[in-house]
Amino acid sequence: MIAVLQAMDDRLLRDIGIFRYDIERVVDGIEERELGMVPFAPKQIARVEDQNTLRQAA
């Protein structure tokens, strides 16, 4: 995890609330329970590739 975070640029790290000098502290502070969490994301909406289908729907 440290290597992944160190590979990110500073802007991306700031976006997720981590400063480069804090990477090791943040990773060391992650609890075992948090490592087992599964990301939650809503189902993705199917993309319609055919513009004709969109016109017919309208």
PyMOL Python script that loads the backbone (N, CA, C, O; Angstrom):
from pymol import cmd

cmd.read_pdbstr("""\
ATOM      1  N   MET A   1       0.828  -1.185   0.000  1.00  0.00           N
ATOM      2  CA  MET A   1       0.000   0.000   0.000  1.00  0.00           C
ATOM      3  C   MET A   1       0.879   1.259   0.000  1.00  0.00           C
ATOM      4  O   MET A   1       0.556   2.253  -0.650  1.00  0.00           O
ATOM      5  N   ILE A   2       1.982   1.198   0.732  1.00  0.00           N
ATOM      6  CA  ILE A   2       2.893   2.340   0.765  1.00  0.00           C
ATOM      7  C   ILE A   2       3.426   2.628  -0.631  1.00  0.00           C
ATOM      8  O   ILE A   2       3.473   3.787  -1.045  1.00  0.00           O
ATOM      9  N   ALA A   3       3.826   1.601  -1.357  1.00  0.00           N
ATOM     10  CA  ALA A   3       4.366   1.783  -2.705  1.00  0.00           C
ATOM     11  C   ALA A   3       3.328   2.390  -3.646  1.00  0.00           C
ATOM     12  O   ALA A   3       3.659   3.235  -4.478  1.00  0.00           O
ATOM     13  N   VAL A   4       2.087   1.964  -3.516  1.00  0.00           N
ATOM     14  CA  VAL A   4       1.016   2.496  -4.372  1.00  0.00           C
ATOM     15  C   VAL A   4       0.808   3.981  -4.089  1.00  0.00           C
ATOM     16  O   VAL A   4       0.702   4.788  -5.012  1.00  0.00           O
ATOM     17  N   LEU A   5       0.750   4.332  -2.814  1.00  0.00           N
ATOM     18  CA  LEU A   5       0.555   5.740  -2.456  1.00  0.00           C
ATOM     19  C   LEU A   5       1.754   6.589  -2.863  1.00  0.00           C
ATOM     20  O   LEU A   5       1.580   7.719  -3.317  1.00  0.00           O
ATOM     21  N   GLN A   6       2.959   6.066  -2.708  1.00  0.00           N
ATOM     22  CA  GLN A   6       4.146   6.822  -3.086  1.00  0.00           C
ATOM     23  C   GLN A   6       4.217   7.038  -4.596  1.00  0.00           C
ATOM     24  O   GLN A   6       4.825   8.004  -5.057  1.00  0.00           O
ATOM     25  N   ALA A   7       3.603   6.150  -5.363  1.00  0.00           N
ATOM     26  CA  ALA A   7       3.606   6.284  -6.822  1.00  0.00           C
ATOM     27  C   ALA A   7       2.629   7.360  -7.310  1.00  0.00           C
ATOM     28  O   ALA A   7       2.715   7.803  -8.455  1.00  0.00           O
ATOM     29  N   MET A   8       1.704   7.779  -6.442  1.00  0.00           N
ATOM     30  CA  MET A   8       0.726   8.811  -6.816  1.00  0.00           C
ATOM     31  C   MET A   8       1.377  10.193  -6.794  1.00  0.00           C
ATOM     32  O   MET A   8       2.316  10.443  -6.038  1.00  0.00           O
ATOM     33  N   ASP A   9       0.862  11.076  -7.631  1.00  0.00           N
ATOM     34  CA  ASP A   9       1.399  12.437  -7.596  1.00  0.00           C
ATOM     35  C   ASP A   9       0.812  13.203  -6.409  1.00  0.00           C
ATOM     36  O   ASP A   9      -0.194  12.794  -5.828  1.00  0.00           O
ATOM     37  N   ASP A  10       1.453  14.315  -6.060  1.00  0.00           N
ATOM     38  CA  ASP A  10       1.075  15.068  -4.870  1.00  0.00           C
ATOM     39  C   ASP A  10      -0.364  15.580  -4.925  1.00  0.00           C
ATOM     40  O   ASP A  10      -1.047  15.635  -3.902  1.00  0.00           O
ATOM     41  N   ARG A  11      -0.814  15.948  -6.103  1.00  0.00           N
ATOM     42  CA  ARG A  11      -2.186  16.459  -6.237  1.00  0.00           C
ATOM     43  C   ARG A  11      -3.214  15.382  -5.895  1.00  0.00           C
ATOM     44  O   ARG A  11      -4.188  15.644  -5.189  1.00  0.00           O
ATOM     45  N   LEU A  12      -2.989  14.178  -6.398  1.00  0.00           N
ATOM     46  CA  LEU A  12      -3.905  13.082  -6.110  1.00  0.00           C
ATOM     47  C   LEU A  12      -3.881  12.741  -4.626  1.00  0.00           C
ATOM     48  O   LEU A  12      -4.928  12.502  -4.024  1.00  0.00           O
ATOM     49  N   LEU A  13      -2.699  12.720  -4.039  1.00  0.00           N
ATOM     50  CA  LEU A  13      -2.606  12.469  -2.602  1.00  0.00           C
ATOM     51  C   LEU A  13      -3.389  13.509  -1.810  1.00  0.00           C
ATOM     52  O   LEU A  13      -4.115  13.163  -0.878  1.00  0.00           O
ATOM     53  N   ARG A  14      -3.247  14.783  -2.176  1.00  0.00           N
ATOM     54  CA  ARG A  14      -3.993  15.844  -1.480  1.00  0.00           C
ATOM     55  C   ARG A  14      -5.491  15.652  -1.654  1.00  0.00           C
ATOM     56  O   ARG A  14      -6.262  15.915  -0.731  1.00  0.00           O
ATOM     57  N   ASP A  15      -5.914  15.192  -2.838  1.00  0.00           N
ATOM     58  CA  ASP A  15      -7.343  14.964  -3.085  1.00  0.00           C
ATOM     59  C   ASP A  15      -7.923  13.918  -2.132  1.00  0.00           C
ATOM     60  O   ASP A  15      -9.091  14.006  -1.756  1.00  0.00           O
ATOM     61  N   ILE A  16      -7.118  12.934  -1.743  1.00  0.00           N
ATOM     62  CA  ILE A  16      -7.614  11.916  -0.829  1.00  0.00           C
ATOM     63  C   ILE A  16      -7.220  12.227   0.622  1.00  0.00           C
ATOM     64  O   ILE A  16      -7.465  11.426   1.525  1.00  0.00           O
ATOM     65  N   GLY A  17      -6.610  13.392   0.832  1.00  0.00           N
ATOM     66  CA  GLY A  17      -6.347  13.850   2.191  1.00  0.00           C
ATOM     67  C   GLY A  17      -5.069  13.337   2.820  1.00  0.00           C
ATOM     68  O   GLY A  17      -4.962  13.255   4.043  1.00  0.00           O
ATOM     69  N   ILE A  18      -4.103  12.994   1.993  1.00  0.00           N
ATOM     70  CA  ILE A  18      -2.826  12.491   2.501  1.00  0.00           C
ATOM     71  C   ILE A  18      -1.694  13.358   1.953  1.00  0.00           C
ATOM     72  O   ILE A  18      -1.674  13.700   0.770  1.00  0.00           O
ATOM     73  N   PHE A  19      -0.755  13.707   2.828  1.00  0.00           N
ATOM     74  CA  PHE A  19       0.456  14.385   2.391  1.00  0.00           C
ATOM     75  C   PHE A  19       1.553  13.336   2.251  1.00  0.00           C
ATOM     76  O   PHE A  19       1.581  12.358   2.999  1.00  0.00           O
ATOM     77  N   ARG A  20       2.456  13.538   1.295  1.00  0.00           N
ATOM     78  CA  ARG A  20       3.502  12.560   1.009  1.00  0.00           C
ATOM     79  C   ARG A  20       4.272  12.160   2.274  1.00  0.00           C
ATOM     80  O   ARG A  20       4.570  10.981   2.465  1.00  0.00           O
ATOM     81  N   TYR A  21       4.588  13.111   3.119  1.00  0.00           N
ATOM     82  CA  TYR A  21       5.356  12.804   4.331  1.00  0.00           C
ATOM     83  C   TYR A  21       4.546  11.991   5.344  1.00  0.00           C
ATOM     84  O   TYR A  21       5.115  11.473   6.304  1.00  0.00           O
ATOM     85  N   ASP A  22       3.256  11.873   5.151  1.00  0.00           N
ATOM     86  CA  ASP A  22       2.379  11.162   6.079  1.00  0.00           C
ATOM     87  C   ASP A  22       2.009   9.753   5.620  1.00  0.00           C
ATOM     88  O   ASP A  22       1.281   9.056   6.327  1.00  0.00           O
ATOM     89  N   ILE A  23       2.483   9.324   4.474  1.00  0.00           N
ATOM     90  CA  ILE A  23       2.062   8.047   3.900  1.00  0.00           C
ATOM     91  C   ILE A  23       2.284   6.887   4.871  1.00  0.00           C
ATOM     92  O   ILE A  23       1.360   6.115   5.128  1.00  0.00           O
ATOM     93  N   GLU A  24       3.484   6.757   5.408  1.00  0.00           N
ATOM     94  CA  GLU A  24       3.773   5.624   6.292  1.00  0.00           C
ATOM     95  C   GLU A  24       2.902   5.651   7.547  1.00  0.00           C
ATOM     96  O   GLU A  24       2.429   4.607   7.995  1.00  0.00           O
ATOM     97  N   ARG A  25       2.689   6.832   8.114  1.00  0.00           N
ATOM     98  CA  ARG A  25       1.854   6.945   9.311  1.00  0.00           C
ATOM     99  C   ARG A  25       0.422   6.531   9.003  1.00  0.00           C
ATOM    100  O   ARG A  25      -0.207   5.823   9.789  1.00  0.00           O
ATOM    101  N   VAL A  26      -0.093   6.973   7.859  1.00  0.00           N
ATOM    102  CA  VAL A  26      -1.472   6.640   7.478  1.00  0.00           C
ATOM    103  C   VAL A  26      -1.618   5.135   7.278  1.00  0.00           C
ATOM    104  O   VAL A  26      -2.575   4.535   7.768  1.00  0.00           O
ATOM    105  N   VAL A  27      -0.685   4.525   6.566  1.00  0.00           N
ATOM    106  CA  VAL A  27      -0.756   3.086   6.313  1.00  0.00           C
ATOM    107  C   VAL A  27      -0.606   2.305   7.618  1.00  0.00           C
ATOM    108  O   VAL A  27      -1.319   1.326   7.839  1.00  0.00           O
ATOM    109  N   ASP A  28       0.313   2.729   8.478  1.00  0.00           N
ATOM    110  CA  ASP A  28       0.494   2.049   9.768  1.00  0.00           C
ATOM    111  C   ASP A  28      -0.752   2.157  10.636  1.00  0.00           C
ATOM    112  O   ASP A  28      -0.989   1.297  11.484  1.00  0.00           O
ATOM    113  N   GLY A  29      -1.547   3.198  10.437  1.00  0.00           N
ATOM    114  CA  GLY A  29      -2.745   3.410  11.242  1.00  0.00           C
ATOM    115  C   GLY A  29      -3.973   2.668  10.758  1.00  0.00           C
ATOM    116  O   GLY A  29      -5.011   2.687  11.420  1.00  0.00           O
ATOM    117  N   ILE A  30      -3.867   2.016   9.614  1.00  0.00           N
ATOM    118  CA  ILE A  30      -5.005   1.268   9.077  1.00  0.00           C
ATOM    119  C   ILE A  30      -5.184  -0.004   9.896  1.00  0.00           C
ATOM    120  O   ILE A  30      -4.235  -0.760  10.106  1.00  0.00           O
ATOM    121  N   GLU A  31      -6.387  -0.226  10.346  1.00  0.00           N
ATOM    122  CA  GLU A  31      -6.678  -1.400  11.164  1.00  0.00           C
ATOM    123  C   GLU A  31      -7.020  -2.596  10.287  1.00  0.00           C
ATOM    124  O   GLU A  31      -7.424  -2.443   9.134  1.00  0.00           O
ATOM    125  N   GLU A  32      -6.854  -3.764  10.839  1.00  0.00           N
ATOM    126  CA  GLU A  32      -7.144  -5.004  10.123  1.00  0.00           C
ATOM    127  C   GLU A  32      -8.582  -5.014   9.598  1.00  0.00           C
ATOM    128  O   GLU A  32      -8.836  -5.502   8.496  1.00  0.00           O
ATOM    129  N   ARG A  33      -9.508  -4.487  10.368  1.00  0.00           N
ATOM    130  CA  ARG A  33     -10.926  -4.433   9.968  1.00  0.00           C
ATOM    131  C   ARG A  33     -11.097  -3.619   8.691  1.00  0.00           C
ATOM    132  O   ARG A  33     -11.890  -3.977   7.821  1.00  0.00           O
ATOM    133  N   GLU A  34     -10.349  -2.525   8.584  1.00  0.00           N
ATOM    134  CA  GLU A  34     -10.465  -1.662   7.409  1.00  0.00           C
ATOM    135  C   GLU A  34      -9.904  -2.331   6.161  1.00  0.00           C
ATOM    136  O   GLU A  34     -10.394  -2.092   5.057  1.00  0.00           O
ATOM    137  N   LEU A  35      -8.889  -3.160   6.322  1.00  0.00           N
ATOM    138  CA  LEU A  35      -8.305  -3.843   5.168  1.00  0.00           C
ATOM    139  C   LEU A  35      -9.272  -4.834   4.545  1.00  0.00           C
ATOM    140  O   LEU A  35      -9.156  -5.140   3.358  1.00  0.00           O
ATOM    141  N   GLY A  36     -10.217  -5.338   5.314  1.00  0.00           N
ATOM    142  CA  GLY A  36     -11.183  -6.297   4.809  1.00  0.00           C
ATOM    143  C   GLY A  36     -12.429  -5.672   4.210  1.00  0.00           C
ATOM    144  O   GLY A  36     -13.313  -6.386   3.735  1.00  0.00           O
ATOM    145  N   MET A  37     -12.513  -4.355   4.226  1.00  0.00           N
ATOM    146  CA  MET A  37     -13.706  -3.687   3.704  1.00  0.00           C
ATOM    147  C   MET A  37     -13.772  -3.802   2.186  1.00  0.00           C
ATOM    148  O   MET A  37     -12.751  -3.796   1.498  1.00  0.00           O
ATOM    149  N   VAL A  38     -14.974  -3.906   1.693  1.00  0.00           N
ATOM    150  CA  VAL A  38     -15.215  -3.981   0.256  1.00  0.00           C
ATOM    151  C   VAL A  38     -15.802  -2.644  -0.186  1.00  0.00           C
ATOM    152  O   VAL A  38     -16.767  -2.169   0.413  1.00  0.00           O
ATOM    153  N   PRO A  39     -15.231  -2.026  -1.228  1.00  0.00           N
ATOM    154  CA  PRO A  39     -15.765  -0.744  -1.689  1.00  0.00           C
ATOM    155  C   PRO A  39     -17.227  -0.891  -2.119  1.00  0.00           C
ATOM    156  O   PRO A  39     -17.615  -1.902  -2.704  1.00  0.00           O
ATOM    157  N   PHE A  40     -18.016   0.117  -1.824  1.00  0.00           N
ATOM    158  CA  PHE A  40     -19.411   0.136  -2.238  1.00  0.00           C
ATOM    159  C   PHE A  40     -19.542   1.091  -3.415  1.00  0.00           C
ATOM    160  O   PHE A  40     -19.100   2.237  -3.347  1.00  0.00           O
ATOM    161  N   ALA A  41     -20.140   0.622  -4.472  1.00  0.00           N
ATOM    162  CA  ALA A  41     -20.383   1.465  -5.633  1.00  0.00           C
ATOM    163  C   ALA A  41     -21.735   1.082  -6.214  1.00  0.00           C
ATOM    164  O   ALA A  41     -22.072  -0.100  -6.288  1.00  0.00           O
ATOM    165  N   PRO A  42     -22.509   2.080  -6.625  1.00  0.00           N
ATOM    166  CA  PRO A  42     -23.790   1.753  -7.253  1.00  0.00           C
ATOM    167  C   PRO A  42     -23.559   1.029  -8.578  1.00  0.00           C
ATOM    168  O   PRO A  42     -22.500   1.148  -9.195  1.00  0.00           O
ATOM    169  N   LYS A  43     -24.555   0.292  -8.989  1.00  0.00           N
ATOM    170  CA  LYS A  43     -24.451  -0.393 -10.269  1.00  0.00           C
ATOM    171  C   LYS A  43     -24.246   0.640 -11.366  1.00  0.00           C
ATOM    172  O   LYS A  43     -24.867   1.703 -11.374  1.00  0.00           O
ATOM    173  N   GLN A  44     -23.373   0.303 -12.275  1.00  0.00           N
ATOM    174  CA  GLN A  44     -23.104   1.215 -13.382  1.00  0.00           C
ATOM    175  C   GLN A  44     -24.239   1.161 -14.388  1.00  0.00           C
ATOM    176  O   GLN A  44     -24.826   0.107 -14.628  1.00  0.00           O
ATOM    177  N   ILE A  45     -24.535   2.298 -14.967  1.00  0.00           N
ATOM    178  CA  ILE A  45     -25.558   2.380 -16.001  1.00  0.00           C
ATOM    179  C   ILE A  45     -24.940   1.897 -17.307  1.00  0.00           C
ATOM    180  O   ILE A  45     -23.844   2.312 -17.684  1.00  0.00           O
ATOM    181  N   ALA A  46     -25.644   1.037 -17.970  1.00  0.00           N
ATOM    182  CA  ALA A  46     -25.138   0.507 -19.243  1.00  0.00           C
ATOM    183  C   ALA A  46     -24.986   1.650 -20.239  1.00  0.00           C
ATOM    184  O   ALA A  46     -25.855   2.516 -20.343  1.00  0.00           O
ATOM    185  N   ARG A  47     -23.889   1.645 -20.959  1.00  0.00           N
ATOM    186  CA  ARG A  47     -23.647   2.667 -21.971  1.00  0.00           C
ATOM    187  C   ARG A  47     -24.310   2.265 -23.276  1.00  0.00           C
ATOM    188  O   ARG A  47     -24.259   1.104 -23.680  1.00  0.00           O
ATOM    189  N   VAL A  48     -24.911   3.203 -23.907  1.00  0.00           N
ATOM    190  CA  VAL A  48     -25.526   2.949 -25.212  1.00  0.00           C
ATOM    191  C   VAL A  48     -24.549   3.442 -26.267  1.00  0.00           C
ATOM    192  O   VAL A  48     -24.274   4.638 -26.361  1.00  0.00           O
ATOM    193  N   GLU A  49     -24.035   2.530 -27.045  1.00  0.00           N
ATOM    194  CA  GLU A  49     -23.017   2.860 -28.037  1.00  0.00           C
ATOM    195  C   GLU A  49     -23.636   3.350 -29.356  1.00  0.00           C
ATOM    196  O   GLU A  49     -22.989   4.071 -30.115  1.00  0.00           O
ATOM    197  N   ASP A  50     -24.855   2.966 -29.616  1.00  0.00           N
ATOM    198  CA  ASP A  50     -25.486   3.272 -30.897  1.00  0.00           C
ATOM    199  C   ASP A  50     -26.324   4.537 -30.775  1.00  0.00           C
ATOM    200  O   ASP A  50     -27.311   4.563 -30.039  1.00  0.00           O
ATOM    201  N   GLN A  51     -25.935   5.583 -31.494  1.00  0.00           N
ATOM    202  CA  GLN A  51     -26.657   6.851 -31.450  1.00  0.00           C
ATOM    203  C   GLN A  51     -28.099   6.706 -31.967  1.00  0.00           C
ATOM    204  O   GLN A  51     -28.986   7.436 -31.525  1.00  0.00           O
ATOM    205  N   ASN A  52     -28.335   5.780 -32.891  1.00  0.00           N
ATOM    206  CA  ASN A  52     -29.689   5.567 -33.406  1.00  0.00           C
ATOM    207  C   ASN A  52     -30.616   5.090 -32.288  1.00  0.00           C
ATOM    208  O   ASN A  52     -31.787   5.466 -32.254  1.00  0.00           O
ATOM    209  N   THR A  53     -30.113   4.284 -31.395  1.00  0.00           N
ATOM    210  CA  THR A  53     -30.904   3.803 -30.275  1.00  0.00           C
ATOM    211  C   THR A  53     -31.331   4.986 -29.412  1.00  0.00           C
ATOM    212  O   THR A  53     -32.469   5.036 -28.946  1.00  0.00           O
ATOM    213  N   LEU A  54     -30.439   5.922 -29.200  1.00  0.00           N
ATOM    214  CA  LEU A  54     -30.767   7.115 -28.418  1.00  0.00           C
ATOM    215  C   LEU A  54     -31.843   7.945 -29.100  1.00  0.00           C
ATOM    216  O   LEU A  54     -32.755   8.445 -28.440  1.00  0.00           O
ATOM    217  N   ARG A  55     -31.743   8.094 -30.406  1.00  0.00           N
ATOM    218  CA  ARG A  55     -32.735   8.882 -31.142  1.00  0.00           C
ATOM    219  C   ARG A  55     -34.095   8.209 -31.073  1.00  0.00           C
ATOM    220  O   ARG A  55     -35.108   8.890 -30.914  1.00  0.00           O
ATOM    221  N   GLN A  56     -34.144   6.891 -31.189  1.00  0.00           N
ATOM    222  CA  GLN A  56     -35.397   6.167 -31.127  1.00  0.00           C
ATOM    223  C   GLN A  56     -36.029   6.299 -29.749  1.00  0.00           C
ATOM    224  O   GLN A  56     -37.252   6.381 -29.635  1.00  0.00           O
ATOM    225  N   ALA A  57     -35.221   6.320 -28.715  1.00  0.00           N
ATOM    226  CA  ALA A  57     -35.728   6.427 -27.350  1.00  0.00           C
ATOM    227  C   ALA A  57     -36.326   7.795 -27.098  1.00  0.00           C
ATOM    228  O   ALA A  57     -37.268   7.927 -26.316  1.00  0.00           O
ATOM    229  N   ALA A  58     -35.794   8.808 -27.747  1.00  0.00           N
ATOM    230  CA  ALA A  58     -36.297  10.178 -27.531  1.00  0.00           C
ATOM    231  C   ALA A  58     -37.599  10.319 -28.269  1.00  0.00           C
ATOM    232  O   ALA A  58     -38.214  11.384 -28.237  1.00  0.00           O
TER     233      ALA A  58
END
""", "prot")
cmd.dss("prot")
cmd.show_as("cartoon", "prot")
cmd.util.cbc("prot")
cmd.orient("prot")
